[in-house]
Amino acid sequence: MAELSVVVHGPNVQDHLTELLDSLAAHPLPDAEVIVAAVGGWARETAERHTPDGGAIDVVPLPDGTGDAAARAAGAARASGRWLHFVHAKDGLPAGTPRMVAERVAELPGEVDVLLVDHVRSTWHTSGLPSPDGPLLARAGRADVPLDDCSPLLRLTPLLGTRVLRTDFWRAHEARLTTDDEPYAALAALLLADRIACLPHIAYEDRRLRPASLPPATPEQRYGLVERYESLLDLTRDRRTAHTVLYDLMVRDCLRTFARGGMEEEVAREFFRRASQAALRRRPEGHRRPGGLEGVRRSLLEEGAYAKYRAFQAVNRTRRTAKSAVRARKRQVGVRLRDHQYRRALGRPVNPHLAVFAAYWNRGVACNPAAIAAKLSELAPQIHAVWVVTEENAALLPTGTDHVVPGSRRYWEVLATAKYLVNNVNFENAVVKRPDAIHVQTHHGTPLKRMGIDQMAFPAAAQGLDFKALLERIDRWDFSVSANSHTTRMWERAYPSRYVSLDHGYPRNDVYYTAGAGDIRTVRDRLGIAPGRRAVLYAPTHRDYEAGWTPRLDLAALADRLGDDTVLLVRGHYFYGGAASPLTNLRRTGRIIDVSSYDPVEELCLAADVLVTDYSSIMFDYANLDRPIVIHADDWETYRTTRGVYFDLMAEAPGPVARTQQELTEILTTDAWRDESAAKTRAVFRRRFCEYDDGRAAERVVRRVFLGQDERDLPPVLPIEERTPAPTPQEATA
């Protein structure tokens, strides 16, 4: 019996089936079979051309007009694999996908029914765009869980191709899952599954056809959206969290469908009526509407106020059109309007109980600001925290996180009136420093590379930087957080201004002293790292002289050399988060895991037995754990010349240095990564760069900045020889 059956189904739309079968034929896999449920003559002929000997692909010919559900069922009936991966004929599979999926399902326990995978999106004019699903899948990790423990997974794009189904599970629920409504089948598969596992890697390509090339939607298809969610909500009785998530998805999708238009008046009115009834009938008890315009839309929908909603749309449309016209005539009008709103807010008193937090250019709750905010809620709960987060990242925020989207009216109001502004990068240039507001710059690493105005002499690093504006932003700082005296001196040099240096340690590193064995076991279970296996975290940094990220190691070869007892956790730099990972086509087993989207990175460090990096500041943080660090520096001279550095890492490394992959492999396959020499080198590095990190950095920052305590009254920094780092994975899993 094959481990995996890839069931390709549907007509050969716009000849995309040819591309799909070409890619499958180019990478045959002994442990996977390919079934083509070919709808129509063209699809059948295309499939048969790929099986000249009749063995590579099993073709199930189906007449023209056969629906997707019937084609899937016909293909599944022919399949002999333990798992089924349904792939529509218009879509694609990245090279190596069947192997990667087959290897993953082979290691899953029998009670897992569904494996979730990530995907890329392509259209008629773009290709390989990353999906929004990566962070959710990465956060879920590789451990198998019941859906009720991970209801946010219902927010994943509802594509059946990103759900690999256990064959017995499919057959048990085939009647319910055999439907032409693919999003229904994709969501129902999760709701019906006993346990779910994730593979946070790209294993599917969703190809969207040009709408103008497709038949227009019928009224029944429009109404089917409401019926879909009503049927799905029937599956969530007595499952409050899943019901709430699905309800929000239903209302969101109904409003979006209605807003897009394209419906005749009679159809639109009936769609709105049905959506309104469903929104009222299915609303969870105690459910609160969101604020702002979205709240108004939901209120009108629940009221069934069709005429009012149309008027509301017309007003918004008129306002948008007017704004667009104004921007087209003179873009500065919008800037002046924003300035007017902001300056009006600046005229209001500063709110001593309001703090604004941001991290990594508004990516979410992370890094030093996150650790400070957590400690603030404990020591000063009277101070309300608001996070600045981009619209696309807002859905990933922890439940209950108050936030504002950059550019919104409330965004400017909180920036204008907050007593405290905390960021690990700078707030935008337009932010005004009020005399009675306090700006805290937490930074996000210990500097090896040149920073700030020190980049002026290095064109590759300085490209696009406005140093005058940078200095103006620095002048807003009241406090600058530092992890060691080296950092304090470098910040004073790179960011010259009158701020006060808080030599209290990096709050994000507190967890390296406060985490216990249970925390480490939980993270390793989430990542799918079995007890006793060595986890190597490979975390390279960004190069200014490279346009994108190309792994500098042959990771598959490295994993093979390290053997089955080692898991390789690979984390690309966050600068490349908006692009499809270069690891997409890498041959993966349970020994290579792409953790580029996994947050927080501190959990990855806790899970790892050893860190392999090049010039990333993660080495300074990881050193707090007093675990082995290996430097892979194949381009040190180029990096040092193009970026500039503050010290010679080759002479002051935290552990053994490899200049080639062969040398790195030798270090990791012998005891050189953890021998006495490596420990001595690490001890010197740790004493220098973990100077202020002792597990109480966040407390010191909160007491000094938010509670106004004198520095002499703060908890003293514990001498390094008296600190106890978190247990090693070996200790935690013993």
GIBELHU-V245199 format. One line per field, one symbol per residue. ss: DSSP state (@ for helix, = for strand, . for the rest). phi: phi as a letter, one per 40 degrees, with the letter a starting at -180 (. if undefined). burial: I if it has 24 or more other ideal C-beta (glycine too) atoms within 12 Angstrom, else O. A space follows every 50 residues. Layout:
ss = ???
phi = ???
burial = ???
//
This chain:
ss = ...=======..@@@@@@@@@@@@@@.....========.@@@@@@@@@. .......=====.....@@@@@@@@@@@....======...=....@@@@ @@@@@@.....===========......==...@@@@@@@....=.@@@. @@@@@....@@@====@@@@@@.@@@@....@@@@@@@@@@@..====== =======...@@@.....@@@@@@@@@@@@@@@@.....@@@@@@@@@@@ @@@@@@@@@@....@@@@@@@@@@@@@@@@@..........@@@@@@@@@ @@@..@@@@@@@@@@@@@@@@@@@@@@@@..@@@@@@@@@@@@@@@.... ========........@@@@@@@@@@@@@....=====..@@@@...... ..==....@@@@@@@@@======..............====.......=. .@@@@@@.@@@@....@@@@@@@@....===...@@@@@@@@@@.....= ==....@@@@@@@@..@@@@@@@@@@@......======........... ....@@@@@@@@...=====...@@@...............===...... @@@@@@@..====....@@@@@@@@..=====...@@@@@@@@.=..... ......==..@@@@@@@@@.@@@..@@@@@@@@@@@@@@.......@@@@ @@@@@@....@@@......@@@......@@@@..
phi = .ccbbcbcahcccfgccccccdccccbcbdcbbbbbcccgcccccccccc bccgbcbccbcbcdgccccccccccccccbccbbbcbccccbbddgcdcc ccccccccccccbbbcbcabbbbcbbagcccccdccccccgbccacdcca ddccccdcbcccbcbcdccdccbdccccacccdcccccdcccccbbbbbc bcbabcbcccdccbccccdccccccccdcccccccbdgbdcccccccccc cdccccccccggbcdcccccdccccccccccbcccgcbcccgccccdccc cccgcccccccccccccccccccccccccadccccccdcccccccccccc ccbbbbbaaffgcicafddccccccccccacccccbccacdccccccddg ccabcdgcccdcccccbccbbbacbcccdcccccdbcbbbccgaiccccc bfcccdcbdcccdgcbcccdccccccccbbcbcacdcdccccccbcabcb cccbgcdccdccbbcbdccccccccccgccdgccbbcbbcbcbccbcabb dcbcccccccccgccbbbcbbcccdbccbccccdcccbbccbbcbcccbc cdcccccccabbabbccdcccccdcfbcbbcbbcbdccccccbgbcaccc cbccicbbbbcccccccccbcccbccccccccccccccbbdbcagbcccc ccccccbgccdcccdcccdccccbcdccdcccbc
burial = OIIIIIIIIIIIIOOIIIIIIOIIIOIOIOIIIIIIIIIIOOIIOIIIOI IOOOOIIIIIIIOOOIOIIOIIIIIIIIIOIIIIIIIIIIIIIIIIIIII IIIIIIIIOOOIIIIIIIIIIIOOOOOIOIIIIIIIIIIIIIIIIIIIOI IIIIIIIIIIIIIIIIIOIIOOIIOOIIIIIIIIIIIIIIIIIIIIIIII IIIIIIIIOOOOOOOOOOOOOIIIIIIIIIIIIOIIOOIOOIIIIIIIII IIIIIOIIIOOOIOOOOIOOIIIIIIIIIOOIIIOOOOIOOOOIOOIIII IIOOOIOOIOOIIOOOOOOOOOOOOOOOOOOOOOOOOIOOIIOOIIOOOI IOOIIIIIIIIIIIIIIIIIIIIIIIIOIIOOIIIIIIIIOOIIIIIIOO IIIIIIOIOIIIIIIIIIIIIIIIIIIIOIIIIIOOIIIIIIIIIIIIII IIIIIOOIOIIOOOOOOOOIOOIIOIIIIIIIIIOIIIOIIIOIIOIOII IIIIIIIIIIIIIIIOOOIIIOIIIIIIIOOOIIIIIIIIIIIIOOOOIO IIIOIIOIIOIIOOOIIIIIIIIIOIIIIIIIIIIIIIIIIIIIIIIIII IIIIIIIIIIIIIIIIIIIIIIIIIIIIIIIIIIOIOOIIOIIIIIIOIO OIIIIIIIOOIOIIIOIIIOOIIIOOOIOOIIOOIIIIIIIIIIIIIIII IIIIIIOOOOOOOIIOIOOIOOIOIIIIIIOIIO
//
